[in-house]
Amino acid sequence: MSAGAREVEVFENSRARLEAIAYRPLGSASDAEDAVQDTFVRWHAADHEFVETPDAWLTKALTNICLNQLTSAHA
């Protein structure tokens, strides 16, 4: 399995959990899916050599995206 395929597999294994996490603060399934897709883009661009725990990295990135969406909605 190539490195790119492994990265996609890691992300896909976490997708349902990430969508559930994003839905809680955002309150919309479509907003949650958008946040998860943004997380995938960041995951794809990340330097995976320095990522020790992919699930933690993905959760933190998703949390930051959700917080950014919420703060920009208030402004």
Beta strands, then each sheet from edge to edge (+ up, - down):
end
